[in-house]
Amino acid sequence: MGQVVAHALGEHTAVLLCNQGLVVVADTPRQSVVLALMLERACRIQLLAESQARP
């Protein structure tokens, strides 16, 4: 599974794994936490926006 995740990440810093969660890669643990929190917030905002969309 590690090779699949590495391939999915490519040159990016984060990837969402279906039914598994989030993988974040950064230079320091602090940067990893900040990136994970930012991505979680962005996902939450996206879900809220989609739930308010009207047809």
Backbone as numpy.savetxt, mean C-alpha at the origin, in Angstrom:
# Nx Ny Nz CAx CAy CAz Cx Cy Cz
6.94 -17.17 -2.31 6.12 -15.98 -2.31 7.00 -14.72 -2.31
8.16 -14.78 -1.72 9.04 -13.62 -1.67 9.41 -13.10 -3.04
9.66 -14.02 -3.98 10.02 -13.59 -5.33 8.84 -12.93 -6.03
7.65 -13.42 -5.78 6.45 -12.84 -6.37 6.24 -11.42 -5.85
6.44 -11.23 -4.55 6.30 -9.90 -3.96 7.37 -8.97 -4.51
8.60 -9.44 -4.59 9.69 -8.62 -5.13 9.39 -8.22 -6.57
8.87 -9.14 -7.34 8.51 -8.84 -8.73 7.39 -7.80 -8.79
6.39 -7.96 -7.92 5.26 -7.02 -7.88 5.73 -5.63 -7.47
6.66 -5.56 -6.53 7.18 -4.27 -6.09 7.95 -3.57 -7.20
8.78 -4.32 -7.90 9.60 -3.71 -8.94 10.40 -2.57 -8.36
10.25 -1.38 -8.93 10.96 -0.19 -8.45 10.12 0.64 -7.48
8.95 0.13 -7.13 8.04 0.88 -6.26 8.36 0.64 -4.79
7.74 1.40 -3.92 8.01 1.28 -2.49 6.93 0.52 -1.72
5.79 0.25 -2.37 4.71 -0.44 -1.66 3.88 -1.26 -2.62
3.27 -2.31 -2.08 2.37 -3.14 -2.86 1.30 -3.69 -1.92
0.06 -3.73 -2.42 -1.05 -4.33 -1.68 -1.21 -5.76 -2.15
-1.21 -6.69 -1.21 -1.37 -8.10 -1.54 -2.80 -8.53 -1.23
-3.45 -9.09 -2.20 -4.84 -9.53 -2.04 -4.94 -10.52 -0.88
-5.80 -10.21 0.09 -6.04 -11.05 1.27 -4.81 -11.24 2.15
-3.77 -10.44 1.96 -2.55 -10.58 2.76 -2.17 -9.29 3.48
-2.40 -8.16 2.84 -2.04 -6.89 3.47 -1.09 -6.08 2.62
-0.27 -5.32 3.28 0.58 -4.33 2.66 2.05 -4.68 2.88
2.87 -4.47 1.86 4.32 -4.59 1.99 4.92 -3.25 1.60
5.75 -2.71 2.49 6.39 -1.42 2.25 7.90 -1.60 2.39
8.63 -0.97 1.47 10.09 -1.04 1.50 10.63 0.39 1.53
11.53 0.66 2.48 12.13 1.99 2.58 13.52 1.85 3.19
14.24 2.96 3.22 15.60 2.96 3.73 15.68 2.78 5.24
14.66 3.26 5.94 14.67 3.17 7.41 13.32 2.66 7.90
13.29 2.11 9.11 11.99 1.70 9.68 11.02 2.88 9.78
11.51 4.05 10.13 10.65 5.23 10.24 10.00 5.54 8.90
10.77 5.52 7.82 10.21 5.78 6.49 9.18 4.72 6.12
9.44 3.48 6.49 8.48 2.40 6.20 7.15 2.65 6.89
7.21 3.07 8.15 5.98 3.34 8.90 5.23 4.51 8.29
5.95 5.58 7.96 5.31 6.76 7.37 4.64 6.38 6.05
5.35 5.63 5.20 4.77 5.22 3.92 3.54 4.34 4.12
3.60 3.41 5.06 2.46 2.53 5.33 1.26 3.34 5.80
1.49 4.30 6.70 0.39 5.13 7.19 -0.20 6.00 6.09
0.66 6.54 5.23 0.17 7.36 4.12 -0.67 6.53 3.15
-0.22 5.32 2.85 -0.97 4.47 1.93 -2.29 4.04 2.55
-2.29 3.72 3.84 -3.54 3.35 4.50 -4.53 4.51 4.45
-4.05 5.72 4.70 -4.92 6.88 4.65 -5.46 7.11 3.24
-4.60 6.98 2.24 -5.04 7.16 0.86 -6.10 6.13 0.49
-5.92 4.90 0.92 -6.91 3.84 0.64 -8.23 4.15 1.32
-8.17 4.64 2.55 -9.38 4.97 3.29 -10.14 6.11 2.60
-9.41 7.12 2.15 -10.03 8.24 1.44 -10.66 7.76 0.13
-9.97 6.87 -0.57 -10.51 6.33 -1.82 -11.81 5.57 -1.58
-11.84 4.74 -0.54 -13.06 3.99 -0.22 -14.20 4.93 0.15
-13.90 5.95 0.94 -14.94 6.91 1.29 -15.47 7.64 0.07
-14.58 8.04 -0.81 -15.00 8.73 -2.03 -15.87 7.83 -2.90
-15.47 6.58 -3.05 -16.26 5.66 -3.86 -17.61 5.36 -3.24
-17.69 5.35 -1.92 -18.97 5.05 -1.27 -19.95 6.21 -1.40
-19.45 7.41 -1.67 -20.30 8.58 -1.82 -20.67 8.88 -3.26
-20.08 8.17 -4.19 -20.34 8.42 -5.62 -21.80 8.11 -5.94
-22.34 8.95 -6.78 -23.73 8.75 -7.19 -23.75 8.35 -8.66
-24.64 7.42 -9.02 -24.70 6.97 -10.42 -25.20 8.04 -11.37
